[in-house]
């Protein structure tokens, strides 16, 4: 089962109607879905996801540097995971 994290934000932690429908569709296909705010804790909280989907990060413009650092941390973790997989495989 895929673990999917939908990235939201501290200002709007509850999913909008369309994003709730998106999450329900993923769940109906067997995915485990979690909602986390990008700016409400360390980026390591996103590490256990198979994929992180940016759907509701609507307050990024209030902290562009913080958002860029968060996104870079996620990207760096994905590169680490890919490299570890290629070495192990």
Gaussian input, Z-matrix of N, CA and C with variables (Angstrom, degrees):
# hf/3-21g

backbone

0 1
 N
 C     1     B1
 C     2     B2     1     A1
 N     3     B3     2     A2     1     D1
 C     4     B4     3     A3     2     D2
 C     5     B5     4     A4     3     D3
 N     6     B6     5     A5     4     D4
 C     7     B7     6     A6     5     D5
 C     8     B8     7     A7     6     D6
 N     9     B9     8     A8     7     D7
 C    10    B10     9     A9     8     D8
 C    11    B11    10    A10     9     D9
 N    12    B12    11    A11    10    D10
 C    13    B13    12    A12    11    D11
 C    14    B14    13    A13    12    D12
 N    15    B15    14    A14    13    D13
 C    16    B16    15    A15    14    D14
 C    17    B17    16    A16    15    D15
 N    18    B18    17    A17    16    D16
 C    19    B19    18    A18    17    D17
 C    20    B20    19    A19    18    D18
 N    21    B21    20    A20    19    D19
 C    22    B22    21    A21    20    D20
 C    23    B23    22    A22    21    D21
 N    24    B24    23    A23    22    D22
 C    25    B25    24    A24    23    D23
 C    26    B26    25    A25    24    D24
 N    27    B27    26    A26    25    D25
 C    28    B28    27    A27    26    D26
 C    29    B29    28    A28    27    D27
 N    30    B30    29    A29    28    D28
 C    31    B31    30    A30    29    D29
 C    32    B32    31    A31    30    D30
 N    33    B33    32    A32    31    D31
 C    34    B34    33    A33    32    D32
 C    35    B35    34    A34    33    D33
 N    36    B36    35    A35    34    D34
 C    37    B37    36    A36    35    D35
 C    38    B38    37    A37    36    D36
 N    39    B39    38    A38    37    D37
 C    40    B40    39    A39    38    D38
 C    41    B41    40    A40    39    D39
 N    42    B42    41    A41    40    D40
 C    43    B43    42    A42    41    D41
 C    44    B44    43    A43    42    D42
 N    45    B45    44    A44    43    D43
 C    46    B46    45    A45    44    D44
 C    47    B47    46    A46    45    D45
 N    48    B48    47    A47    46    D46
 C    49    B49    48    A48    47    D47
 C    50    B50    49    A49    48    D48
 N    51    B51    50    A50    49    D49
 C    52    B52    51    A51    50    D50
 C    53    B53    52    A52    51    D51
 N    54    B54    53    A53    52    D52
 C    55    B55    54    A54    53    D53
 C    56    B56    55    A55    54    D54
 N    57    B57    56    A56    55    D55
 C    58    B58    57    A57    56    D56
 C    59    B59    58    A58    57    D57
 N    60    B60    59    A59    58    D58
 C    61    B61    60    A60    59    D59
 C    62    B62    61    A61    60    D60
 N    63    B63    62    A62    61    D61
 C    64    B64    63    A63    62    D62
 C    65    B65    64    A64    63    D63
 N    66    B66    65    A65    64    D64
 C    67    B67    66    A66    65    D65
 C    68    B68    67    A67    66    D66
 N    69    B69    68    A68    67    D67
 C    70    B70    69    A69    68    D68
 C    71    B71    70    A70    69    D69
 N    72    B72    71    A71    70    D70
 C    73    B73    72    A72    71    D71
 C    74    B74    73    A73    72    D72
 N    75    B75    74    A74    73    D73
 C    76    B76    75    A75    74    D74
 C    77    B77    76    A76    75    D75
 N    78    B78    77    A77    76    D76
 C    79    B79    78    A78    77    D77
 C    80    B80    79    A79    78    D78
 N    81    B81    80    A80    79    D79
 C    82    B82    81    A81    80    D80
 C    83    B83    82    A82    81    D81
 N    84    B84    83    A83    82    D82
 C    85    B85    84    A84    83    D83
 C    86    B86    85    A85    84    D84
 N    87    B87    86    A86    85    D85
 C    88    B88    87    A87    86    D86
 C    89    B89    88    A88    87    D87
 N    90    B90    89    A89    88    D88
 C    91    B91    90    A90    89    D89
 C    92    B92    91    A91    90    D90
 N    93    B93    92    A92    91    D91
 C    94    B94    93    A93    92    D92
 C    95    B95    94    A94    93    D93
 N    96    B96    95    A95    94    D94
 C    97    B97    96    A96    95    D95
 C    98    B98    97    A97    96    D96
 N    99    B99    98    A98    97    D97
 C   100   B100    99    A99    98    D98
 C   101   B101   100   A100    99    D99
 N   102   B102   101   A101   100   D100
 C   103   B103   102   A102   101   D101
 C   104   B104   103   A103   102   D102
 N   105   B105   104   A104   103   D103
 C   106   B106   105   A105   104   D104
 C   107   B107   106   A106   105   D105
 N   108   B108   107   A107   106   D106
 C   109   B109   108   A108   107   D107
 C   110   B110   109   A109   108   D108
 N   111   B111   110   A110   109   D109
 C   112   B112   111   A111   110   D110
 C   113   B113   112   A112   111   D111
 N   114   B114   113   A113   112   D112
 C   115   B115   114   A114   113   D113
 C   116   B116   115   A115   114   D114
 N   117   B117   116   A116   115   D115
 C   118   B118   117   A117   116   D116
 C   119   B119   118   A118   117   D117
 N   120   B120   119   A119   118   D118
 C   121   B121   120   A120   119   D119
 C   122   B122   121   A121   120   D120
 N   123   B123   122   A122   121   D121
 C   124   B124   123   A123   122   D122
 C   125   B125   124   A124   123   D123
 N   126   B126   125   A125   124   D124
 C   127   B127   126   A126   125   D125
 C   128   B128   127   A127   126   D126
 N   129   B129   128   A128   127   D127
 C   130   B130   129   A129   128   D128
 C   131   B131   130   A130   129   D129
 N   132   B132   131   A131   130   D130
 C   133   B133   132   A132   131   D131
 C   134   B134   133   A133   132   D132
 N   135   B135   134   A134   133   D133
 C   136   B136   135   A135   134   D134
 C   137   B137   136   A136   135   D135
 N   138   B138   137   A137   136   D136
 C   139   B139   138   A138   137   D137
 C   140   B140   139   A139   138   D138
 N   141   B141   140   A140   139   D139
 C   142   B142   141   A141   140   D140
 C   143   B143   142   A142   141   D141
 N   144   B144   143   A143   142   D142
 C   145   B145   144   A144   143   D143
 C   146   B146   145   A145   144   D144
 N   147   B147   146   A146   145   D145
 C   148   B148   147   A147   146   D146
 C   149   B149   148   A148   147   D147
 N   150   B150   149   A149   148   D148
 C   151   B151   150   A150   149   D149
 C   152   B152   151   A151   150   D150
 N   153   B153   152   A152   151   D151
 C   154   B154   153   A153   152   D152
 C   155   B155   154   A154   153   D153
 N   156   B156   155   A155   154   D154
 C   157   B157   156   A156   155   D155
 C   158   B158   157   A157   156   D156
 N   159   B159   158   A158   157   D157
 C   160   B160   159   A159   158   D158
 C   161   B161   160   A160   159   D159
 N   162   B162   161   A161   160   D160
 C   163   B163   162   A162   161   D161
 C   164   B164   163   A163   162   D162
 N   165   B165   164   A164   163   D163
 C   166   B166   165   A165   164   D164
 C   167   B167   166   A166   165   D165
 N   168   B168   167   A167   166   D166
 C   169   B169   168   A168   167   D167
 C   170   B170   169   A169   168   D168
 N   171   B171   170   A170   169   D169
 C   172   B172   171   A171   170   D170
 C   173   B173   172   A172   171   D171
 N   174   B174   173   A173   172   D172
 C   175   B175   174   A174   173   D173
 C   176   B176   175   A175   174   D174
 N   177   B177   176   A176   175   D175
 C   178   B178   177   A177   176   D176
 C   179   B179   178   A178   177   D177
 N   180   B180   179   A179   178   D178
 C   181   B181   180   A180   179   D179
 C   182   B182   181   A181   180   D180
 N   183   B183   182   A182   181   D181
 C   184   B184   183   A183   182   D182
 C   185   B185   184   A184   183   D183
 N   186   B186   185   A185   184   D184
 C   187   B187   186   A186   185   D185
 C   188   B188   187   A187   186   D186
 N   189   B189   188   A188   187   D187
 C   190   B190   189   A189   188   D188
 C   191   B191   190   A190   189   D189
 N   192   B192   191   A191   190   D190
 C   193   B193   192   A192   191   D191
 C   194   B194   193   A193   192   D192
 N   195   B195   194   A194   193   D193
 C   196   B196   195   A195   194   D194
 C   197   B197   196   A196   195   D195
 N   198   B198   197   A197   196   D196
 C   199   B199   198   A198   197   D197
 C   200   B200   199   A199   198   D198
 N   201   B201   200   A200   199   D199
 C   202   B202   201   A201   200   D200
 C   203   B203   202   A202   201   D201
 N   204   B204   203   A203   202   D202
 C   205   B205   204   A204   203   D203
 C   206   B206   205   A205   204   D204
 N   207   B207   206   A206   205   D205
 C   208   B208   207   A207   206   D206
 C   209   B209   208   A208   207   D207
 N   210   B210   209   A209   208   D208
 C   211   B211   210   A210   209   D209
 C   212   B212   211   A211   210   D210
 N   213   B213   212   A212   211   D211
 C   214   B214   213   A213   212   D212
 C   215   B215   214   A214   213   D213
 N   216   B216   215   A215   214   D214
 C   217   B217   216   A216   215   D215
 C   218   B218   217   A217   216   D216
 N   219   B219   218   A218   217   D217
 C   220   B220   219   A219   218   D218
 C   221   B221   220   A220   219   D219
 N   222   B222   221   A221   220   D220
 C   223   B223   222   A222   221   D221
 C   224   B224   223   A223   222   D222
 N   225   B225   224   A224   223   D223
 C   226   B226   225   A225   224   D224
 C   227   B227   226   A226   225   D225
 N   228   B228   227   A227   226   D226
 C   229   B229   228   A228   227   D227
 C   230   B230   229   A229   228   D228
 N   231   B231   230   A230   229   D229
 C   232   B232   231   A231   230   D230
 C   233   B233   232   A232   231   D231
 N   234   B234   233   A233   232   D232
 C   235   B235   234   A234   233   D233
 C   236   B236   235   A235   234   D234
 N   237   B237   236   A236   235   D235
 C   238   B238   237   A237   236   D236
 C   239   B239   238   A238   237   D237
 N   240   B240   239   A239   238   D238
 C   241   B241   240   A240   239   D239
 C   242   B242   241   A241   240   D240
 N   243   B243   242   A242   241   D241
 C   244   B244   243   A243   242   D242
 C   245   B245   244   A244   243   D243
 N   246   B246   245   A245   244   D244
 C   247   B247   246   A246   245   D245
 C   248   B248   247   A247   246   D246
 N   249   B249   248   A248   247   D247
 C   250   B250   249   A249   248   D248
 C   251   B251   250   A250   249   D249
 N   252   B252   251   A251   250   D250
 C   253   B253   252   A252   251   D251
 C   254   B254   253   A253   252   D252
 N   255   B255   254   A254   253   D253
 C   256   B256   255   A255   254   D254
 C   257   B257   256   A256   255   D255
 N   258   B258   257   A257   256   D256
 C   259   B259   258   A258   257   D257
 C   260   B260   259   A259   258   D258
 N   261   B261   260   A260   259   D259
 C   262   B262   261   A261   260   D260
 C   263   B263   262   A262   261   D261
 N   264   B264   263   A263   262   D262
 C   265   B265   264   A264   263   D263
 C   266   B266   265   A265   264   D264

   B1=1.4472
   B2=1.5362
   B3=1.2951
   B4=1.4626
   B5=1.5227
   B6=1.3213
   B7=1.4664
   B8=1.5199
   B9=1.3356
   B10=1.4606
   B11=1.5184
   B12=1.3099
   B13=1.4633
   B14=1.5156
   B15=1.3091
   B16=1.4639
   B17=1.5202
   B18=1.3249
   B19=1.4552
   B20=1.5231
   B21=1.3097
   B22=1.4640
   B23=1.5333
   B24=1.3065
   B25=1.4565
   B26=1.5249
   B27=1.3115
   B28=1.4663
   B29=1.5326
   B30=1.3153
   B31=1.4593
   B32=1.5316
   B33=1.3280
   B34=1.4746
   B35=1.5349
   B36=1.3325
   B37=1.4738
   B38=1.5233
   B39=1.3322
   B40=1.4671
   B41=1.5236
   B42=1.3178
   B43=1.4563
   B44=1.5201
   B45=1.3172
   B46=1.4638
   B47=1.5245
   B48=1.3075
   B49=1.4694
   B50=1.5357
   B51=1.3198
   B52=1.4717
   B53=1.5278
   B54=1.3203
   B55=1.4613
   B56=1.5263
   B57=1.3251
   B58=1.4663
   B59=1.5324
   B60=1.3364
   B61=1.4704
   B62=1.5221
   B63=1.3182
   B64=1.4672
   B65=1.5307
   B66=1.3225
   B67=1.4666
   B68=1.5234
   B69=1.3264
   B70=1.4647
   B71=1.5315
   B72=1.3224
   B73=1.4664
   B74=1.5238
   B75=1.3249
   B76=1.4648
   B77=1.5243
   B78=1.3222
   B79=1.4651
   B80=1.5248
   B81=1.3275
   B82=1.4646
   B83=1.5303
   B84=1.3276
   B85=1.4589
   B86=1.5370
   B87=1.3227
   B88=1.4518
   B89=1.5150
   B90=1.3055
   B91=1.4661
   B92=1.5201
   B93=1.3173
   B94=1.4581
   B95=1.5193
   B96=1.3251
   B97=1.4607
   B98=1.5206
   B99=1.3247
   B100=1.4608
   B101=1.5251
   B102=1.3182
   B103=1.4646
   B104=1.5296
   B105=1.3162
   B106=1.4649
   B107=1.5224
   B108=1.3198
   B109=1.4639
   B110=1.5248
   B111=1.3120
   B112=1.4645
   B113=1.5177
   B114=1.3218
   B115=1.4639
   B116=1.5300
   B117=1.3037
   B118=1.4613
   B119=1.5261
   B120=1.3154
   B121=1.4542
   B122=1.5072
   B123=1.3211
   B124=1.4678
   B125=1.5239
   B126=1.3184
   B127=1.4681
   B128=1.5232
   B129=1.3262
   B130=1.4604
   B131=1.5263
   B132=1.3098
   B133=1.4680
   B134=1.5267
   B135=1.3167
   B136=1.4616
   B137=1.5333
   B138=1.3242
   B139=1.4640
   B140=1.5187
   B141=1.3204
   B142=1.4661
   B143=1.5241
   B144=1.3180
   B145=1.4676
   B146=1.5233
   B147=1.3194
   B148=1.4587
   B149=1.5212
   B150=1.3168
   B151=1.4632
   B152=1.5317
   B153=1.3286
   B154=1.4616
   B155=1.5196
   B156=1.3236
   B157=1.4558
   B158=1.5263
   B159=1.3220
   B160=1.4588
   B161=1.5191
   B162=1.3258
   B163=1.4533
   B164=1.5239
   B165=1.3142
   B166=1.4600
   B167=1.5255
   B168=1.3063
   B169=1.4725
   B170=1.5276
   B171=1.3029
   B172=1.4615
   B173=1.5143
   B174=1.3156
   B175=1.4615
   B176=1.5258
   B177=1.3272
   B178=1.4649
   B179=1.5172
   B180=1.3165
   B181=1.4593
   B182=1.5265
   B183=1.3260
   B184=1.4593
   B185=1.5304
   B186=1.3350
   B187=1.4667
   B188=1.5254
   B189=1.3379
   B190=1.4676
   B191=1.5252
   B192=1.3170
   B193=1.4545
   B194=1.5158
   B195=1.3267
   B196=1.4596
   B197=1.5147
   B198=1.3223
   B199=1.4615
   B200=1.5261
   B201=1.3202
   B202=1.4647
   B203=1.5270
   B204=1.3404
   B205=1.4640
   B206=1.5230
   B207=1.3306
   B208=1.4705
   B209=1.5257
   B210=1.3178
   B211=1.4706
   B212=1.5297
   B213=1.3074
   B214=1.4692
   B215=1.5265
   B216=1.3334
   B217=1.4668
   B218=1.5218
   B219=1.3318
   B220=1.4612
   B221=1.5269
   B222=1.3149
   B223=1.4651
   B224=1.5262
   B225=1.3160
   B226=1.4615
   B227=1.5191
   B228=1.3034
   B229=1.4678
   B230=1.5250
   B231=1.3182
   B232=1.4622
   B233=1.5247
   B234=1.3195
   B235=1.4649
   B236=1.5283
   B237=1.3420
   B238=1.4687
   B239=1.5275
   B240=1.3337
   B241=1.4538
   B242=1.5255
   B243=1.3148
   B244=1.4675
   B245=1.5216
   B246=1.3057
   B247=1.4614
   B248=1.5178
   B249=1.3125
   B250=1.4707
   B251=1.5310
   B252=1.3127
   B253=1.4631
   B254=1.5111
   B255=1.3289
   B256=1.4631
   B257=1.5224
   B258=1.3107
   B259=1.4615
   B260=1.5279
   B261=1.3488
   B262=1.4613
   B263=1.5194
   B264=1.3425
   B265=1.4622
   B266=1.4503
   A1=108.02
   A2=116.52
   A3=121.56
   A4=110.10
   A5=114.84
   A6=121.90
   A7=106.71
   A8=116.27
   A9=122.30
   A10=108.60
   A11=115.61
   A12=120.20
   A13=107.73
   A14=115.17
   A15=121.08
   A16=106.31
   A17=115.50
   A18=120.70
   A19=109.23
   A20=114.01
   A21=121.94
   A22=106.32
   A23=117.55
   A24=120.86
   A25=109.68
   A26=115.03
   A27=121.01
   A28=111.43
   A29=117.07
   A30=121.01
   A31=111.65
   A32=117.74
   A33=122.61
   A34=109.14
   A35=117.24
   A36=119.47
   A37=114.63
   A38=116.88
   A39=120.30
   A40=109.32
   A41=116.10
   A42=119.73
   A43=112.51
   A44=115.30
   A45=121.11
   A46=107.97
   A47=116.97
   A48=120.96
   A49=111.07
   A50=116.93
   A51=118.64
   A52=111.29
   A53=117.61
   A54=119.79
   A55=111.78
   A56=117.46
   A57=120.96
   A58=109.82
   A59=116.60
   A60=120.17
   A61=110.08
   A62=117.13
   A63=122.05
   A64=110.12
   A65=116.66
   A66=121.16
   A67=110.68
   A68=117.50
   A69=121.11
   A70=110.88
   A71=116.71
   A72=120.09
   A73=110.72
   A74=117.17
   A75=120.30
   A76=110.81
   A77=115.66
   A78=120.89
   A79=110.93
   A80=116.76
   A81=119.88
   A82=111.97
   A83=116.35
   A84=121.03
   A85=111.98
   A86=115.77
   A87=120.56
   A88=116.16
   A89=118.15
   A90=120.59
   A91=110.17
   A92=114.56
   A93=121.01
   A94=105.97
   A95=117.36
   A96=121.61
   A97=109.62
   A98=115.06
   A99=121.71
   A100=107.77
   A101=115.99
   A102=121.79
   A103=107.12
   A104=116.46
   A105=121.15
   A106=109.75
   A107=115.96
   A108=120.62
   A109=108.93
   A110=116.02
   A111=120.59
   A112=110.91
   A113=117.31
   A114=122.09
   A115=112.98
   A116=116.40
   A117=119.97
   A118=110.15
   A119=115.92
   A120=120.97
   A121=110.59
   A122=116.23
   A123=119.78
   A124=112.39
   A125=117.03
   A126=120.27
   A127=113.11
   A128=117.29
   A129=120.31
   A130=112.47
   A131=117.88
   A132=120.85
   A133=111.47
   A134=117.22
   A135=122.13
   A136=112.52
   A137=117.56
   A138=121.06
   A139=114.87
   A140=118.39
   A141=119.20
   A142=112.89
   A143=117.32
   A144=120.54
   A145=110.67
   A146=115.38
   A147=119.62
   A148=109.91
   A149=115.04
   A150=120.62
   A151=108.28
   A152=114.85
   A153=121.33
   A154=107.30
   A155=116.08
   A156=121.74
   A157=108.33
   A158=115.82
   A159=120.66
   A160=108.58
   A161=115.98
   A162=120.71
   A163=112.05
   A164=117.23
   A165=118.78
   A166=110.65
   A167=116.61
   A168=122.15
   A169=109.50
   A170=115.09
   A171=121.70
   A172=115.27
   A173=118.97
   A174=118.66
   A175=112.94
   A176=117.24
   A177=120.97
   A178=112.66
   A179=118.39
   A180=121.17
   A181=112.07
   A182=118.33
   A183=121.27
   A184=111.29
   A185=117.39
   A186=122.57
   A187=109.36
   A188=116.96
   A189=118.74
   A190=113.35
   A191=117.76
   A192=120.12
   A193=112.19
   A194=116.25
   A195=121.01
   A196=111.80
   A197=116.16
   A198=120.03
   A199=110.68
   A200=116.31
   A201=120.18
   A202=110.53
   A203=117.33
   A204=120.75
   A205=110.63
   A206=116.86
   A207=121.38
   A208=110.37
   A209=116.67
   A210=120.54
   A211=110.76
   A212=117.34
   A213=120.86
   A214=110.96
   A215=116.98
   A216=120.52
   A217=110.42
   A218=117.40
   A219=120.39
   A220=110.77
   A221=115.92
   A222=119.95
   A223=110.54
   A224=117.53
   A225=120.67
   A226=110.38
   A227=117.26
   A228=120.95
   A229=110.40
   A230=117.77
   A231=120.58
   A232=111.29
   A233=117.01
   A234=120.61
   A235=109.44
   A236=117.13
   A237=120.89
   A238=110.76
   A239=116.71
   A240=120.34
   A241=111.37
   A242=116.48
   A243=120.16
   A244=110.43
   A245=117.25
   A246=120.66
   A247=111.08
   A248=116.83
   A249=120.24
   A250=110.46
   A251=116.26
   A252=120.58
   A253=112.70
   A254=116.78
   A255=119.17
   A256=111.03
   A257=117.59
   A258=121.25
   A259=109.64
   A260=115.65
   A261=119.89
   A262=111.25
   A263=116.85
   A264=120.82
   A265=111.32
   D1=131.83
   D2=179.82
   D3=-76.95
   D4=139.98
   D5=174.53
   D6=-102.32
   D7=115.51
   D8=-177.82
   D9=-117.40
   D10=126.71
   D11=174.26
   D12=-105.12
   D13=127.23
   D14=173.56
   D15=-94.76
   D16=118.01
   D17=-179.97
   D18=-78.69
   D19=124.96
   D20=175.44
   D21=-117.37
   D22=-155.16
   D23=178.22
   D24=-144.23
   D25=159.94
   D26=-177.75
   D27=-58.32
   D28=-38.46
   D29=-177.11
   D30=-69.38
   D31=-32.05
   D32=-179.04
   D33=-130.61
   D34=71.24
   D35=-175.72
   D36=-74.42
   D37=-24.19
   D38=179.46
   D39=-87.71
   D40=135.11
   D41=-177.08
   D42=-65.90
   D43=143.07
   D44=172.50
   D45=-67.00
   D46=169.19
   D47=-179.09
   D48=-59.10
   D49=-44.05
   D50=-178.43
   D51=-69.13
   D52=-37.21
   D53=178.18
   D54=-72.24
   D55=-32.22
   D56=174.46
   D57=-65.31
   D58=-39.82
   D59=177.12
   D60=-65.18
   D61=-39.02
   D62=177.02
   D63=-61.35
   D64=-47.23
   D65=179.11
   D66=-62.20
   D67=-41.12
   D68=179.01
   D69=-63.96
   D70=-39.18
   D71=178.50
   D72=-64.84
   D73=-40.72
   D74=177.50
   D75=-63.72
   D76=-43.91
   D77=179.42
   D78=-62.75
   D79=-39.76
   D80=-179.08
   D81=-65.58
   D82=-19.82
   D83=178.11
   D84=-95.50
   D85=8.03
   D86=174.78
   D87=98.28
   D88=2.59
   D89=179.60
   D90=-78.60
   D91=148.77
   D92=169.97
   D93=-93.55
   D94=121.11
   D95=-174.27
   D96=-115.25
   D97=134.27
   D98=176.14
   D99=-130.74
   D100=145.81
   D101=178.39
   D102=-109.28
   D103=125.35
   D104=176.76
   D105=-134.24
   D106=140.39
   D107=174.99
   D108=-80.58
   D109=132.57
   D110=-178.25
   D111=-62.18
   D112=-31.17
   D113=-172.32
   D114=-111.31
   D115=31.75
   D116=-179.78
   D117=-130.22
   D118=52.15
   D119=179.63
   D120=138.06
   D121=176.98
   D122=-176.85
   D123=-71.33
   D124=151.74
   D125=-179.78
   D126=-63.58
   D127=-18.42
   D128=178.95
   D129=-60.36
   D130=-20.39
   D131=178.02
   D132=-61.86
   D133=-21.01
   D134=-177.77
   D135=-91.10
   D136=-3.75
   D137=-172.60
   D138=-65.78
   D139=-27.06
   D140=-176.50
   D141=-85.56
   D142=6.39
   D143=179.68
   D144=-86.28
   D145=144.82
   D146=169.06
   D147=-73.82
   D148=-32.03
   D149=177.83
   D150=-153.61
   D151=143.73
   D152=173.42
   D153=-112.56
   D154=127.65
   D155=-178.21
   D156=-110.33
   D157=123.66
   D158=177.80
   D159=-85.42
   D160=104.45
   D161=-177.06
   D162=-119.67
   D163=-29.24
   D164=-169.31
   D165=-142.73
   D166=42.37
   D167=179.32
   D168=-91.39
   D169=52.81
   D170=-166.95
   D171=-72.86
   D172=-10.52
   D173=-178.90
   D174=-106.03
   D175=17.40
   D176=-177.72
   D177=-59.63
   D178=-30.71
   D179=-177.39
   D180=-67.54
   D181=-19.29
   D182=177.47
   D183=-75.87
   D184=-20.70
   D185=-179.64
   D186=-146.36
   D187=67.35
   D188=-176.16
   D189=-60.85
   D190=-35.75
   D191=178.21
   D192=-66.65
   D193=-41.74
   D194=177.46
   D195=-64.97
   D196=-39.92
   D197=179.04
   D198=-66.44
   D199=-42.86
   D200=178.96
   D201=-63.10
   D202=-40.42
   D203=178.37
   D204=-64.61
   D205=-41.73
   D206=178.20
   D207=-62.45
   D208=-47.80
   D209=-179.85
   D210=-63.42
   D211=-39.32
   D212=177.87
   D213=-64.56
   D214=-38.74
   D215=178.10
   D216=-63.76
   D217=-40.85
   D218=177.36
   D219=-64.55
   D220=-43.58
   D221=-179.82
   D222=-63.64
   D223=-43.27
   D224=179.73
   D225=-61.51
   D226=-39.62
   D227=179.14
   D228=-65.54
   D229=-38.91
   D230=178.35
   D231=-64.98
   D232=-38.90
   D233=177.66
   D234=-64.19
   D235=-43.29
   D236=177.72
   D237=-59.27
   D238=-44.22
   D239=-179.58
   D240=-65.13
   D241=-39.90
   D242=179.84
   D243=-66.16
   D244=-43.16
   D245=179.34
   D246=-65.39
   D247=-42.06
   D248=178.87
   D249=-62.09
   D250=-39.48
   D251=178.34
   D252=-66.62
   D253=-37.36
   D254=-178.81
   D255=-73.14
   D256=-31.42
   D257=178.73
   D258=-74.49
   D259=-41.29
   D260=-177.92
   D261=-73.59
   D262=-30.53
   D263=-175.06
   D264=-86.92

